[in-house]
Amino acid sequence: MNEFEYAGRYLGEFKVKGAEIVPKFCPFCEGGSHNDRETFALNYENHTYNCKRGSCGVSGHFSELLR
């Protein structure tokens, strides 16, 4: 499974910005109490992901998401 297949199956609505797949909500924190949008990015060139919300901050390699 590649990043686009994963996004289509598990991330819901998303946009592609440069080399990143950006879903509407982070799959880990789901936008927090303020429902922050587009804070999570899945980079399909580097095979990495991260959430830019300070209280979430999850990051790692795509292979970790598949587990």
Stockholm file with secondary structure:
# STOCKHOLM 1.0

chainA/1-67         MNEFEYAGRYLGEFKVKGAEIVPKFCPFCEGGSHNDRETFALNYENHTYNCKRGSCGVSGHFSELLR
#=GR chainA/1-67 SS CCHHHHIIIIICSEEEETTEEEESSCTTTTTGGGTCCSCEEEETTTTEEEECCTTTCCEEEHHHHHC
#=GC SS_cons        CCHHHHIIIIICSEEEETTEEEESSCTTTTTGGGTCCSCEEEETTTTEEEECCTTTCCEEEHHHHHC
//
